[in-house]
Amino acid sequence: MKILVQREDFDVGAEIRALAGHARIGAVASFIGLVRDLNDGSAVATMTLEHYPGMTEKAIEGIVAQAKGRWEVLDCTVIHRFGELKPADQIVLVAVASGHRGDAFAACEFIMDYLKTRAPFWKKEQTPQGARWVEARATDDEAAGRWQRKEPGAA
């Protein structure tokens, strides 16, 4: 498992090749998040991501551990950037290797949904109207909420 929180950009191809090098792996699913140039109707010049070193990595490790407990995850890479980013810059890579595509897709989506709602990152956008903090979205909470397990016998 590889979990990095870094300022530097990453090479998606190299990261995926590093995951796909084991004979047991039959699938690698990945997600790459990019900075958009428009958010909530305003142009975005830059986005600055902040985090708490140590706490952020521990939170991501916990999210990956949950995914490993639910699906056959043979290996995983999560790289999340911080600092000032411009539109079209890569923000995050989640890549999951598994024996089967269903497990790889589900675990990748789960990790990304939980990163959006549970990893301690804060985003500030620079727009023509000035700087603004990006608020949590109800749609992100809804996406993460679908992974909640119901207790046996619950309606």
C-alpha positions in Angstrom: 0.0 0.0 0.0 1.3 3.4 -0.9 -0.2 6.5 0.7 1.3 9.9 0.0 0.3 13.5 0.7 2.6 15.7 -1.3 3.1 19.0 -3.0 4.6 17.5 -6.1 2.7 16.2 -9.1 2.6 12.5 -9.8 3.0 10.3 -12.9 -0.2 8.3 -13.3 1.2 5.8 -15.7 4.2 5.0 -13.5 2.0 4.6 -10.5 -0.4 2.2 -12.3 2.5 0.2 -13.8 3.9 -0.2 -10.3 0.6 -1.7 -9.1 0.1 -4.0 -12.1 3.3 -6.0 -11.7 2.0 -9.0 -9.7 0.7 -12.2 -11.2 -2.4 -12.4 -8.9 -3.6 -9.0 -10.1 -6.3 -9.2 -12.8 -7.6 -5.6 -12.6 -6.5 -2.1 -11.7 -9.2 0.6 -11.3 -8.1 4.2 -10.9 -9.5 7.6 -10.4 -7.7 10.9 -11.1 -9.2 14.1 -9.7 -8.4 17.4 -11.4 -8.8 21.1 -10.6 -11.7 22.6 -12.5 -11.7 26.1 -13.8 -15.3 26.7 -12.8 -17.0 26.0 -9.5 -20.5 27.1 -8.3 -20.8 29.5 -11.2 -17.5 31.3 -10.6 -14.2 31.1 -12.5 -11.4 29.5 -10.4 -7.9 30.9 -10.9 -6.3 28.7 -8.3 -7.2 26.2 -5.5 -5.1 25.9 -2.4 -5.4 22.6 -0.4 -4.4 22.5 3.3 -4.1 19.5 5.6 -2.7 18.4 8.9 0.4 16.3 8.3 0.3 13.0 10.0 -3.4 13.2 10.7 -4.3 13.2 7.1 -2.1 10.2 6.2 -3.6 8.3 9.2 -7.2 9.1 8.0 -6.4 7.8 4.5 -4.8 4.7 5.9 -8.0 4.0 7.8 -10.1 4.5 4.7 -7.9 2.1 2.7 -8.1 -0.4 5.6 -11.9 -0.3 5.4 -11.8 -0.9 1.7 -9.5 -3.9 2.3 -12.0 -5.3 4.8 -14.8 -5.2 2.3 -13.2 -6.2 -1.0 -10.3 -8.2 -2.3 -7.7 -5.4 -2.5 -4.3 -6.8 -3.3 -2.6 -3.4 -3.5 -3.5 0.3 -3.5 -2.0 3.7 -4.1 -3.5 6.9 -2.9 -1.7 10.1 -3.7 -3.2 13.5 -2.7 -1.6 16.8 -3.4 -1.7 19.9 -1.2 -0.6 23.5 -1.8 -1.6 25.9 -4.6 -2.9 24.2 -7.8 -4.2 25.6 -11.1 -7.1 24.4 -13.3 -6.3 21.1 -15.0 -3.6 20.2 -12.3 -3.9 16.7 -10.9 -5.2 16.7 -7.3 -5.6 13.0 -6.4 -4.9 9.5 -7.6 -6.7 6.5 -6.2 -5.6 3.2 -7.9 -6.7 -0.2 -6.6 -5.4 -3.6 -7.7 -7.4 -6.7 -7.3 -7.9 -10.1 -8.7 -11.2 -9.0 -10.3 -12.6 -5.8 -11.8 -15.7 -5.7 -9.5 -13.6 -5.5 -6.4 -11.2 -3.0 -7.9 -14.0 -0.7 -9.1 -15.9 -0.8 -5.9 -12.9 -0.3 -3.6 -11.7 2.6 -5.8 -15.0 4.3 -5.7 -15.4 3.7 -1.9 -12.0 5.2 -1.2 -12.6 8.3 -3.3 -16.1 8.8 -1.7 -14.6 8.6 1.8 -11.6 10.8 0.8 -14.1 13.5 -0.1 -15.9 13.3 3.2 -13.5 12.0 5.8 -10.0 13.0 5.0 -8.9 16.2 6.7 -8.3 18.5 3.7 -9.5 22.1 3.3 -9.9 23.8 0.0 -9.7 27.6 -0.8 -10.4 28.9 -4.2 -9.3 32.2 -5.7 -12.1 33.6 -7.9 -12.7 37.0 -9.5 -14.9 37.8 -6.4 -12.0 37.0 -4.0 -10.9 34.0 -2.0 -13.5 31.5 -0.7 -13.4 28.3 1.3 -15.1 25.4 -0.5 -17.9 24.0 1.6 -18.7 20.3 2.0 -21.4 19.2 -0.5 -24.5 17.2 0.4 -23.9 15.1 -2.8 -20.5 14.0 -1.4 -22.1 12.9 1.9 -24.8 11.1 -0.1 -22.2 9.2 -2.1 -20.3 8.2 1.0 -23.6 7.3 2.8 -24.4 4.6 0.3 -21.5 2.6 1.6 -22.9 2.5 5.2 -23.7 -1.1 6.2 -27.1 -1.8 7.6 -27.2 -3.8 10.8 -28.6 -7.4 10.4 -32.4 -7.3 10.6 -32.6 -3.5 10.1 -35.4 -2.3 7.8 
